[in-house]
Amino acid sequence: MALCHAQLMGDDVQVGRMVQDLRISKGLCQEDVAAQAGVGLPTVSRLERGLIDGIAVGKLRAISRAL
């Protein structure tokens, strides 16, 4: 069964919130994560807002390693 666009967007937002919660629980700010991951601050911000489309897999991996 195919997922509709709204369901996928909801999943993206949920992932973003999980990333944000993890970052905060570790006492990091977005700037810290961006610097450790070697990505720009807008990339971390977009991820946390659930705007995952267009973020390269390599950048997502780098952010996950930084967390």
ZALO-592369 format. One record per atom (N, C-alpha, C): x, y, z. Coordinates in steps of 0.02 Angstrom, whole numbers, plus 50000, padded with zeros to 5 digits. Example, Ala and Ser with C-alpha at 12.3 -4.5 7.8 and 13.67 -1.06 7.14 Angstrom:
# ZALO-592369
506604971650390 506154977550390 506604983550390 506424988850354 506844994750357 506455000250394 
# end
This chain:
# ZALO-592369
500434994150000 500005000050000 500455006250000 500325010749956 500735016749948 500565021850003 501075025250027 500975030550075 500815036950039 500365040850066 500215047250034 500725052450055 500755057850018 501245063150029 501185065950100 500575066750125 500475069550192 500775064950246 500715058450237 501005053750285 501765054250285 502055054750225 502775055250221 503025061750252 502675067150241 502865073550271 502815073250347 502305069850372 502225069050445 502805065150474 503025059950438 503605056050460 504235060350461 504315064650411 504905069050408 504915073750468 504335076450485 504285080950543 504445077250607 504205071150613 504345067050672 505085065650678 505405063950623 506135062750624 506495069150646 506285074850619 506595081150637 506535082650711 505955081250739 505855082450811 506295077750852 506375071650829 506805066850864 507535069250863 507755071750806 508435074350801 508515080350848 508035084750849 508075090650892 508075088550966 507655083850985 507635081451054 508305078451074 508605074551030 509245071451045 509785076751053 509785081651008 510285087051012 510225090751078 509615092551097 509505096251159 509695092051219 509535085551218 509695081151274 510455080651285 510835081751232 511565081651237 511865088451252 511435093451260 511665100151277 512015103751220 511835101851158 512155104951099 511675109951068 511965115051038 511565119650998 511655117650924 511235120350882 511265118650811 511955120350782 512245125750805 512905127750780 513425122450797 513385119550858 513855114250878 513795108250831 513185106150818 513075100350775 513325101750705 513165107550679 513375109350611 514135109250606 514475112150655 515205112450653 515505105350658 515245101250703 515505094450711 515375090150650 514815091450616 514625087450558 514935090150493 515195096250496 515475099250435 514945101250385 514365103250410 513815105550367 513625112650389 513225115950349 513005122550366 512435122450417 512385127750455 511845128450504 511155127650472 511045130450412 510385129550381 510205122150369 510695117950358 510555110850347 510285107650411 510585109150467 510355106450532 509655109150546 509555115550535 508905118550547 508365115350503 508515114450439 508025111350394 507855104250416 508365100450436 508245093650459 507785093650520 507915097950568 507505098150629 506795100350615 506685103950561 506005106150543 505665101050498 506005095550484 505705090350443 505745091550369 506175096150348 506255097650277 506835093550250 506745087050248 507285082350233 507435081850158 506925082850117 507035082450045 507585087250024 508055084749985 508595088949960 509215088950004 509185085850063 509785085250105 510135078850084 510765079450063 511145073650039 511225068450095 511215062250076 511295056650124 511945057450163 512475059550130 513115060550164 513065065650220 512685070950210 512585076050261 512165073250318 511665069250302 511255066250355 511685061550398 512125057750365 512575053350403 513045057350447 513315062750421 513765066950461 513425069850522 512805072050514 512425074750570 512295069250621 512115063350598 511985057850645 512615056050684 513195056350652 513815054850687 513965060350739 513795066550723 513915072050769 513475071650831 512925068050825 512475067250882 512625060950920 
# end
